[in-house]
Amino acid sequence: MKDKFSTVSANTRWIVGNGENIQLWFDNWMGRSLATMLELPKHLFPSLKASLAFIITDGKWNIPRIILDFPLVAAQIMQVTLPVSPLPDKCAWIHSPNGELSSKLAFQFLNPAPPNLDWATDIWRPCIPPSHSFIFWRFMLSKLPTDENLQLRGCTLVSMCPLCYNQAESSTHLFLECAFSQTIWHWLGIKLQRSIPLASPTSLLTCIPQRCSSQLRDVLLPLCTQCTLSGLLEMQSASMQLLLPFT
Ligand SMILES: [Zn+2]
C-alpha cells in the first residue's frame, strides 16, 4: 500500500470544507499544489506547515500578502467555492463521478483494459494465410525485428533500409514510407480506384470501406497484407543477392 501512496496522491483532490485537514502548500485542492504553482524552493518546505484553514476566515478567503503578490494564483484561489456552513474537508478520487474510491475503481485503475484492437478480427480471417496474418499482426504492433526495434532492445548496429539505401530501417519506413513500398501502394490504389492512407499501420486498413460485403472484404484484406509482405519478400531477395558473392 505504501508504494502506491504517490499514485493515490496524484489522483486525488481535496474538496475544501473548513480547510483544517488540508495542507495549504502541498495538498492538491485546486488542481495543483500551491508549492508547485509558486515554484517554491525545496529548502523552504520543512517550515511550511500551515493548514488551508489559515487563509479562511468566517467562511471567506483571507489570502495573505505573500500569495496576493501572485495575482493569477490568488484569482484561482478565489474561484474555489467555500461551503456556506462549515463542513469537514473531503478527499476525492478524481476518476470517480462521486469522488468515492471503491475497490472496483482501484482495480480498474491499476489494471486498465487492454487497447481495443478493432483491426484484429480483420487480420485473422480464413482468406489470409496464417503466416501472413502473423507478420501483419507484428507489423501493426511494431514488433517486427527491424533495425529500429533491435536498437531499442540495446543492439548496437548501423541501420540502412535494404530497399532504398536512403533511410534507417524501421517498420514505418519499410512498409509505408520507403519509395519501394509507396510504388506498390500506389499500384494497389490505382487497381482499387481509391487512395491508400499511409499515415500509420492502422490507417492502412481504412482504405477498406466500413460497410462492404464480406466477399469484398475477403478480397481487399489479403491484397493489403500481401502488399505489405511484398516489401519483406524484396528484402529477402536483396539479402540473398548480397550474400551470393560470399557463397
Ligand atoms: Zn527504404
py3Dmol code that shows the C-alpha trace and the ligand (Angstrom):
import py3Dmol

protein = """\
ATOM      1  CA  MET A   1       0.000   0.000   0.000  1.00  0.00           C
ATOM      2  CA  LYS A   2       2.879   2.336   0.889  1.00  0.00           C
ATOM      3  CA  ASP A   3       4.393   2.129  -2.617  1.00  0.00           C
ATOM      4  CA  LYS A   4       1.036   3.217  -4.114  1.00  0.00           C
ATOM      5  CA  PHE A   5       0.845   6.354  -1.954  1.00  0.00           C
ATOM      6  CA  SER A   6       2.305   8.633  -4.643  1.00  0.00           C
ATOM      7  CA  THR A   7      -0.193   7.199  -7.183  1.00  0.00           C
ATOM      8  CA  VAL A   8      -3.096   7.858  -4.832  1.00  0.00           C
ATOM      9  CA  SER A   9      -1.836  11.403  -4.123  1.00  0.00           C
ATOM     10  CA  ALA A  10      -1.522  12.154  -7.835  1.00  0.00           C
ATOM     11  CA  ASN A  11      -5.091  11.044  -8.494  1.00  0.00           C
ATOM     12  CA  THR A  12      -6.921  12.614  -5.591  1.00  0.00           C
ATOM     13  CA  ARG A  13      -8.061  16.143  -4.942  1.00  0.00           C
ATOM     14  CA  TRP A  14      -9.382  17.783  -1.808  1.00  0.00           C
ATOM     15  CA  ILE A  15     -12.869  19.238  -1.764  1.00  0.00           C
ATOM     16  CA  VAL A  16     -12.487  22.220   0.526  1.00  0.00           C
ATOM     17  CA  GLY A  17     -14.594  22.376   3.662  1.00  0.00           C
ATOM     18  CA  ASN A  18     -13.217  24.103   6.748  1.00  0.00           C
ATOM     19  CA  GLY A  19      -9.644  23.570   5.494  1.00  0.00           C
ATOM     20  CA  GLU A  20      -8.406  22.027   8.752  1.00  0.00           C
ATOM     21  CA  ASN A  21      -7.309  18.718   7.208  1.00  0.00           C
ATOM     22  CA  ILE A  22      -5.710  20.184   4.083  1.00  0.00           C
ATOM     23  CA  GLN A  23      -2.066  21.216   3.904  1.00  0.00           C
ATOM     24  CA  LEU A  24      -2.098  24.739   2.455  1.00  0.00           C
ATOM     25  CA  TRP A  25       1.118  24.437   0.446  1.00  0.00           C
ATOM     26  CA  PHE A  26       1.388  20.786  -0.531  1.00  0.00           C
ATOM     27  CA  ASP A  27      -2.062  19.231  -0.958  1.00  0.00           C
ATOM     28  CA  ASN A  28      -3.948  19.322  -4.231  1.00  0.00           C
ATOM     29  CA  TRP A  29      -7.054  21.395  -3.552  1.00  0.00           C
ATOM     30  CA  MET A  30      -7.223  23.432  -6.784  1.00  0.00           C
ATOM     31  CA  GLY A  31      -5.660  21.247  -9.454  1.00  0.00           C
ATOM     32  CA  ARG A  32      -2.039  21.621  -8.368  1.00  0.00           C
ATOM     33  CA  SER A  33      -0.354  22.296  -5.052  1.00  0.00           C
ATOM     34  CA  LEU A  34       0.481  25.882  -4.132  1.00  0.00           C
ATOM     35  CA  ALA A  35       4.142  24.911  -3.733  1.00  0.00           C
ATOM     36  CA  THR A  36       4.163  23.736  -7.359  1.00  0.00           C
ATOM     37  CA  MET A  37       2.269  26.747  -8.682  1.00  0.00           C
ATOM     38  CA  LEU A  38       4.567  29.211  -6.930  1.00  0.00           C
ATOM     39  CA  GLU A  39       7.671  27.109  -7.692  1.00  0.00           C
ATOM     40  CA  LEU A  40       8.791  27.359  -4.083  1.00  0.00           C
ATOM     41  CA  PRO A  41      12.387  26.294  -3.353  1.00  0.00           C
ATOM     42  CA  LYS A  42      12.645  22.938  -1.590  1.00  0.00           C
ATOM     43  CA  HIS A  43      14.663  24.261   1.337  1.00  0.00           C
ATOM     44  CA  LEU A  44      11.536  26.145   2.474  1.00  0.00           C
ATOM     45  CA  PHE A  45       9.373  23.010   2.614  1.00  0.00           C
ATOM     46  CA  PRO A  46      10.114  21.978   6.241  1.00  0.00           C
ATOM     47  CA  SER A  47       8.895  25.363   7.520  1.00  0.00           C
ATOM     48  CA  LEU A  48       5.610  25.332   5.557  1.00  0.00           C
ATOM     49  CA  LYS A  49       3.194  23.591   7.896  1.00  0.00           C
ATOM     50  CA  ALA A  50       0.053  25.759   7.726  1.00  0.00           C
ATOM     51  CA  SER A  51      -3.308  24.189   7.019  1.00  0.00           C
ATOM     52  CA  LEU A  52      -5.698  25.666   4.480  1.00  0.00           C
ATOM     53  CA  ALA A  53      -7.828  26.927   7.374  1.00  0.00           C
ATOM     54  CA  PHE A  54      -5.089  29.540   7.859  1.00  0.00           C
ATOM     55  CA  ILE A  55      -6.395  31.503   4.866  1.00  0.00           C
ATOM     56  CA  ILE A  56     -10.114  31.051   5.595  1.00  0.00           C
ATOM     57  CA  THR A  57     -11.860  33.495   7.953  1.00  0.00           C
ATOM     58  CA  ASP A  58     -15.581  33.243   8.731  1.00  0.00           C
ATOM     59  CA  GLY A  59     -16.204  31.107   5.656  1.00  0.00           C
ATOM     60  CA  LYS A  60     -14.404  33.508   3.269  1.00  0.00           C
ATOM     61  CA  TRP A  61     -10.986  33.567   1.697  1.00  0.00           C
ATOM     62  CA  ASN A  62      -8.448  35.684   3.559  1.00  0.00           C
ATOM     63  CA  ILE A  63      -5.476  35.474   1.230  1.00  0.00           C
ATOM     64  CA  PRO A  64      -2.172  36.665   2.752  1.00  0.00           C
ATOM     65  CA  ARG A  65       0.064  39.238   1.075  1.00  0.00           C
ATOM     66  CA  ILE A  66       2.689  36.654   0.115  1.00  0.00           C
ATOM     67  CA  ILE A  67       0.139  34.968  -2.194  1.00  0.00           C
ATOM     68  CA  LEU A  68      -1.549  38.205  -3.341  1.00  0.00           C
ATOM     69  CA  ASP A  69       1.792  39.111  -4.930  1.00  0.00           C
ATOM     70  CA  PHE A  70       0.934  36.396  -7.470  1.00  0.00           C
ATOM     71  CA  PRO A  71      -2.379  37.722  -8.880  1.00  0.00           C
ATOM     72  CA  LEU A  72      -3.089  34.719 -11.121  1.00  0.00           C
ATOM     73  CA  VAL A  73      -2.679  32.284  -8.243  1.00  0.00           C
ATOM     74  CA  ALA A  74      -4.777  34.492  -5.952  1.00  0.00           C
ATOM     75  CA  ALA A  75      -7.518  34.696  -8.582  1.00  0.00           C
ATOM     76  CA  GLN A  76      -7.506  30.907  -8.924  1.00  0.00           C
ATOM     77  CA  ILE A  77      -7.894  30.526  -5.156  1.00  0.00           C
ATOM     78  CA  MET A  78     -10.854  32.920  -5.167  1.00  0.00           C
ATOM     79  CA  GLN A  79     -12.585  30.691  -7.688  1.00  0.00           C
ATOM     80  CA  VAL A  80     -12.595  27.748  -5.237  1.00  0.00           C
ATOM     81  CA  THR A  81     -16.044  27.675  -3.653  1.00  0.00           C
ATOM     82  CA  LEU A  82     -16.218  27.570   0.125  1.00  0.00           C
ATOM     83  CA  PRO A  83     -19.208  25.896   1.827  1.00  0.00           C
ATOM     84  CA  VAL A  84     -21.898  28.198   3.261  1.00  0.00           C
ATOM     85  CA  SER A  85     -21.716  26.408   6.599  1.00  0.00           C
ATOM     86  CA  PRO A  86     -18.506  24.732   7.892  1.00  0.00           C
ATOM     87  CA  LEU A  87     -18.097  21.190   6.593  1.00  0.00           C
ATOM     88  CA  PRO A  88     -15.233  18.761   7.010  1.00  0.00           C
ATOM     89  CA  ASP A  89     -12.775  18.575   4.115  1.00  0.00           C
ATOM     90  CA  LYS A  90     -13.212  15.631   1.788  1.00  0.00           C
ATOM     91  CA  CYS A  91     -10.580  13.802  -0.241  1.00  0.00           C
ATOM     92  CA  ALA A  92     -11.984  12.788  -3.658  1.00  0.00           C
ATOM     93  CA  TRP A  93     -10.747  10.296  -6.246  1.00  0.00           C
ATOM     94  CA  ILE A  94     -10.619  12.341  -9.474  1.00  0.00           C
ATOM     95  CA  HIS A  95     -11.605   9.383 -11.697  1.00  0.00           C
ATOM     96  CA  SER A  96     -14.867   8.747  -9.860  1.00  0.00           C
ATOM     97  CA  PRO A  97     -18.115  10.609 -10.631  1.00  0.00           C
ATOM     98  CA  ASN A  98     -18.885  10.979  -6.911  1.00  0.00           C
ATOM     99  CA  GLY A  99     -15.297  11.201  -5.647  1.00  0.00           C
ATOM    100  CA  GLU A 100     -15.507   7.837  -3.845  1.00  0.00           C
ATOM    101  CA  LEU A 101     -12.673   5.357  -4.413  1.00  0.00           C
ATOM    102  CA  SER A 102     -14.198   1.879  -4.458  1.00  0.00           C
ATOM    103  CA  SER A 103     -12.183  -1.344  -4.682  1.00  0.00           C
ATOM    104  CA  LYS A 104     -13.636  -1.822  -8.184  1.00  0.00           C
ATOM    105  CA  LEU A 105     -12.345   1.589  -9.349  1.00  0.00           C
ATOM    106  CA  ALA A 106      -8.944   0.950  -7.755  1.00  0.00           C
ATOM    107  CA  PHE A 107      -8.682  -2.393  -9.584  1.00  0.00           C
ATOM    108  CA  GLN A 108      -9.705  -0.795 -12.905  1.00  0.00           C
ATOM    109  CA  PHE A 109      -7.148   1.976 -12.421  1.00  0.00           C
ATOM    110  CA  LEU A 110      -4.293  -0.415 -11.635  1.00  0.00           C
ATOM    111  CA  ASN A 111      -5.338  -2.879 -14.371  1.00  0.00           C
ATOM    112  CA  PRO A 112      -6.507  -0.751 -17.299  1.00  0.00           C
ATOM    113  CA  ALA A 113      -8.419  -2.534 -20.041  1.00  0.00           C
ATOM    114  CA  PRO A 114      -6.247  -3.559 -22.998  1.00  0.00           C
ATOM    115  CA  PRO A 115      -6.473  -1.302 -26.061  1.00  0.00           C
ATOM    116  CA  ASN A 116      -9.349  -2.009 -28.391  1.00  0.00           C
ATOM    117  CA  LEU A 117      -7.812  -3.700 -31.431  1.00  0.00           C
ATOM    118  CA  ASP A 118     -10.662  -3.255 -33.891  1.00  0.00           C
ATOM    119  CA  TRP A 119      -8.481  -4.426 -36.733  1.00  0.00           C
ATOM    120  CA  ALA A 120      -7.596  -7.739 -35.107  1.00  0.00           C
ATOM    121  CA  THR A 121     -10.692  -9.537 -36.403  1.00  0.00           C
ATOM    122  CA  ASP A 122      -9.825  -8.393 -39.917  1.00  0.00           C
ATOM    123  CA  ILE A 123      -6.277  -9.721 -39.738  1.00  0.00           C
ATOM    124  CA  TRP A 124      -7.135 -13.238 -38.634  1.00  0.00           C
ATOM    125  CA  ARG A 125      -9.511 -14.318 -41.378  1.00  0.00           C
ATOM    126  CA  PRO A 126      -9.613 -17.606 -43.300  1.00  0.00           C
ATOM    127  CA  CYS A 127      -8.921 -15.708 -46.536  1.00  0.00           C
ATOM    128  CA  ILE A 128      -5.431 -14.708 -45.303  1.00  0.00           C
ATOM    129  CA  PRO A 129      -2.727 -17.340 -44.795  1.00  0.00           C
ATOM    130  CA  PRO A 130      -1.918 -17.529 -41.057  1.00  0.00           C
ATOM    131  CA  SER A 131       1.765 -16.819 -41.697  1.00  0.00           C
ATOM    132  CA  HIS A 132       0.800 -13.558 -43.440  1.00  0.00           C
ATOM    133  CA  SER A 133      -1.625 -12.678 -40.637  1.00  0.00           C
ATOM    134  CA  PHE A 134       1.139 -13.254 -38.093  1.00  0.00           C
ATOM    135  CA  ILE A 135       3.605 -10.963 -39.859  1.00  0.00           C
ATOM    136  CA  PHE A 136       0.958  -8.299 -40.430  1.00  0.00           C
ATOM    137  CA  TRP A 137      -0.054  -8.574 -36.758  1.00  0.00           C
ATOM    138  CA  ARG A 138       3.542  -7.944 -35.686  1.00  0.00           C
ATOM    139  CA  PHE A 139       3.762  -5.055 -38.149  1.00  0.00           C
ATOM    140  CA  MET A 140       0.643  -3.430 -36.692  1.00  0.00           C
ATOM    141  CA  LEU A 141       2.039  -3.746 -33.163  1.00  0.00           C
ATOM    142  CA  SER A 142       5.542  -2.642 -34.235  1.00  0.00           C
ATOM    143  CA  LYS A 143       7.009  -5.954 -33.094  1.00  0.00           C
ATOM    144  CA  LEU A 144       8.939  -6.933 -36.202  1.00  0.00           C
ATOM    145  CA  PRO A 145      12.707  -7.406 -35.704  1.00  0.00           C
ATOM    146  CA  THR A 146      13.637  -4.304 -37.674  1.00  0.00           C
ATOM    147  CA  ASP A 147      16.900  -2.469 -37.024  1.00  0.00           C
ATOM    148  CA  GLU A 148      14.926   0.180 -35.137  1.00  0.00           C
ATOM    149  CA  ASN A 149      13.407  -2.370 -32.750  1.00  0.00           C
ATOM    150  CA  LEU A 150      16.734  -4.155 -32.298  1.00  0.00           C
ATOM    151  CA  GLN A 151      18.363  -0.828 -31.410  1.00  0.00           C
ATOM    152  CA  LEU A 152      15.583  -0.175 -28.892  1.00  0.00           C
ATOM    153  CA  ARG A 153      16.472  -3.520 -27.284  1.00  0.00           C
ATOM    154  CA  GLY A 154      20.089  -2.430 -26.913  1.00  0.00           C
ATOM    155  CA  CYS A 155      21.710  -3.837 -30.079  1.00  0.00           C
ATOM    156  CA  THR A 156      24.382  -1.574 -31.496  1.00  0.00           C
ATOM    157  CA  LEU A 157      24.177  -1.640 -35.265  1.00  0.00           C
ATOM    158  CA  VAL A 158      24.304   0.611 -38.281  1.00  0.00           C
ATOM    159  CA  SER A 159      20.902   0.760 -39.905  1.00  0.00           C
ATOM    160  CA  MET A 160      20.045   1.177 -43.567  1.00  0.00           C
ATOM    161  CA  CYS A 161      16.877   0.378 -45.478  1.00  0.00           C
ATOM    162  CA  PRO A 162      17.736  -2.604 -47.722  1.00  0.00           C
ATOM    163  CA  LEU A 163      15.217  -1.407 -50.326  1.00  0.00           C
ATOM    164  CA  CYS A 164      16.206   2.229 -50.975  1.00  0.00           C
ATOM    165  CA  TYR A 165      19.517   2.569 -49.063  1.00  0.00           C
ATOM    166  CA  ASN A 166      18.421   6.084 -48.137  1.00  0.00           C
ATOM    167  CA  GLN A 167      16.952   5.791 -44.648  1.00  0.00           C
ATOM    168  CA  ALA A 168      17.346   3.816 -41.444  1.00  0.00           C
ATOM    169  CA  GLU A 169      15.291   0.622 -41.288  1.00  0.00           C
ATOM    170  CA  SER A 170      12.076   0.862 -39.288  1.00  0.00           C
ATOM    171  CA  SER A 171       8.634  -0.700 -39.713  1.00  0.00           C
ATOM    172  CA  THR A 172       7.113   2.633 -40.647  1.00  0.00           C
ATOM    173  CA  HIS A 173       9.769   3.339 -43.234  1.00  0.00           C
ATOM    174  CA  LEU A 174       9.885  -0.168 -44.719  1.00  0.00           C
ATOM    175  CA  PHE A 175       6.165  -0.627 -45.187  1.00  0.00           C
ATOM    176  CA  LEU A 176       4.775   2.882 -45.519  1.00  0.00           C
ATOM    177  CA  GLU A 177       7.405   5.486 -46.359  1.00  0.00           C
ATOM    178  CA  CYS A 178      10.016   3.752 -48.497  1.00  0.00           C
ATOM    179  CA  ALA A 179       9.874   4.640 -52.192  1.00  0.00           C
ATOM    180  CA  PHE A 180       9.696   0.908 -52.999  1.00  0.00           C
ATOM    181  CA  SER A 181       6.659   0.379 -50.734  1.00  0.00           C
ATOM    182  CA  GLN A 182       4.968   3.547 -51.894  1.00  0.00           C
ATOM    183  CA  THR A 183       5.203   2.338 -55.503  1.00  0.00           C
ATOM    184  CA  ILE A 184       3.350  -0.826 -54.520  1.00  0.00           C
ATOM    185  CA  TRP A 185       0.704   1.052 -52.531  1.00  0.00           C
ATOM    186  CA  HIS A 186       0.265   3.456 -55.443  1.00  0.00           C
ATOM    187  CA  TRP A 187      -0.237   0.489 -57.763  1.00  0.00           C
ATOM    188  CA  LEU A 188      -2.813  -1.005 -55.398  1.00  0.00           C
ATOM    189  CA  GLY A 189      -4.587   2.351 -55.116  1.00  0.00           C
ATOM    190  CA  ILE A 190      -4.943   2.508 -58.894  1.00  0.00           C
ATOM    191  CA  LYS A 191      -6.285  -1.043 -59.041  1.00  0.00           C
ATOM    192  CA  LEU A 192      -8.800  -0.371 -56.265  1.00  0.00           C
ATOM    193  CA  GLN A 193      -9.564   3.140 -57.501  1.00  0.00           C
ATOM    194  CA  ARG A 194      -9.090   4.610 -54.038  1.00  0.00           C
ATOM    195  CA  SER A 195      -6.271   6.302 -52.151  1.00  0.00           C
ATOM    196  CA  ILE A 196      -4.382   4.204 -49.620  1.00  0.00           C
ATOM    197  CA  PRO A 197      -3.758   6.198 -46.398  1.00  0.00           C
ATOM    198  CA  LEU A 198      -0.145   5.631 -45.367  1.00  0.00           C
ATOM    199  CA  ALA A 199      -0.035   7.783 -42.218  1.00  0.00           C
ATOM    200  CA  SER A 200       0.210   4.786 -39.884  1.00  0.00           C
ATOM    201  CA  PRO A 201      -0.223   0.991 -39.913  1.00  0.00           C
ATOM    202  CA  THR A 202      -3.764   1.378 -38.576  1.00  0.00           C
ATOM    203  CA  SER A 203      -4.723   3.955 -41.205  1.00  0.00           C
ATOM    204  CA  LEU A 204      -3.677   1.487 -43.902  1.00  0.00           C
ATOM    205  CA  LEU A 205      -6.771  -0.620 -43.318  1.00  0.00           C
ATOM    206  CA  THR A 206      -9.108   2.358 -43.567  1.00  0.00           C
ATOM    207  CA  CYS A 207      -8.907   2.024 -47.357  1.00  0.00           C
ATOM    208  CA  ILE A 208     -11.367  -0.834 -46.883  1.00  0.00           C
ATOM    209  CA  PRO A 209     -14.915   0.572 -46.684  1.00  0.00           C
ATOM    210  CA  GLN A 210     -16.609   0.212 -43.303  1.00  0.00           C
ATOM    211  CA  ARG A 211     -19.728  -1.056 -44.991  1.00  0.00           C
ATOM    212  CA  CYS A 212     -18.908  -3.547 -47.667  1.00  0.00           C
ATOM    213  CA  SER A 213     -19.819  -7.132 -48.346  1.00  0.00           C
ATOM    214  CA  SER A 214     -17.764  -9.834 -46.640  1.00  0.00           C
ATOM    215  CA  GLN A 215     -16.771 -11.100 -50.118  1.00  0.00           C
ATOM    216  CA  LEU A 216     -15.265  -7.705 -50.997  1.00  0.00           C
ATOM    217  CA  ARG A 217     -13.543  -7.579 -47.604  1.00  0.00           C
ATOM    218  CA  ASP A 218     -12.134 -11.048 -48.261  1.00  0.00           C
ATOM    219  CA  VAL A 219     -10.573  -9.693 -51.459  1.00  0.00           C
ATOM    220  CA  LEU A 220      -9.269  -6.376 -50.134  1.00  0.00           C
ATOM    221  CA  LEU A 221      -7.721  -7.625 -46.899  1.00  0.00           C
ATOM    222  CA  PRO A 222      -5.411 -10.228 -48.488  1.00  0.00           C
ATOM    223  CA  LEU A 223      -4.380  -7.570 -51.015  1.00  0.00           C
ATOM    224  CA  CYS A 224      -3.354  -5.216 -48.210  1.00  0.00           C
ATOM    225  CA  THR A 225      -1.445  -7.867 -46.310  1.00  0.00           C
ATOM    226  CA  GLN A 226       0.186  -9.156 -49.486  1.00  0.00           C
ATOM    227  CA  CYS A 227       1.307  -5.659 -50.492  1.00  0.00           C
ATOM    228  CA  THR A 228       2.845  -5.223 -47.053  1.00  0.00           C
ATOM    229  CA  LEU A 229       4.655  -8.544 -47.291  1.00  0.00           C
ATOM    230  CA  SER A 230       5.997  -7.748 -50.744  1.00  0.00           C
ATOM    231  CA  GLY A 231       8.480  -5.396 -49.060  1.00  0.00           C
ATOM    232  CA  LEU A 232       9.750  -8.271 -46.926  1.00  0.00           C
ATOM    233  CA  LEU A 233       9.994 -10.593 -49.936  1.00  0.00           C
ATOM    234  CA  GLU A 234      12.012  -7.987 -51.805  1.00  0.00           C
ATOM    235  CA  MET A 235      14.252  -7.562 -48.764  1.00  0.00           C
ATOM    236  CA  GLN A 236      14.867 -11.332 -48.661  1.00  0.00           C
ATOM    237  CA  SER A 237      15.750 -11.271 -52.330  1.00  0.00           C
ATOM    238  CA  ALA A 238      18.117  -8.320 -51.838  1.00  0.00           C
ATOM    239  CA  SER A 239      19.785 -10.083 -48.892  1.00  0.00           C
ATOM    240  CA  MET A 240      20.324 -13.225 -50.943  1.00  0.00           C
ATOM    241  CA  GLN A 241      21.957 -11.200 -53.716  1.00  0.00           C
ATOM    242  CA  LEU A 242      24.238  -9.537 -51.201  1.00  0.00           C
ATOM    243  CA  LEU A 243      25.240 -12.927 -49.824  1.00  0.00           C
ATOM    244  CA  LEU A 244      25.846 -14.556 -53.217  1.00  0.00           C
ATOM    245  CA  PRO A 245      29.431 -13.245 -53.663  1.00  0.00           C
ATOM    246  CA  PHE A 246      30.385 -14.877 -50.345  1.00  0.00           C
ATOM    247  CA  THR A 247      28.913 -18.309 -51.058  1.00  0.00           C
TER     248      THR A 247
END
"""
ligand_1 = """\
1
ZN
Zn 13.653 2.490 -47.917
"""
view = py3Dmol.view(width=600, height=400)
view.addModel(protein, "pdb")
view.setStyle({"model": 0}, {"cartoon": {"style": "trace"}})
view.addModel(ligand_1, "xyz")
view.setStyle({"model": 1}, {"stick": {}})
view.zoomTo()
view.show()
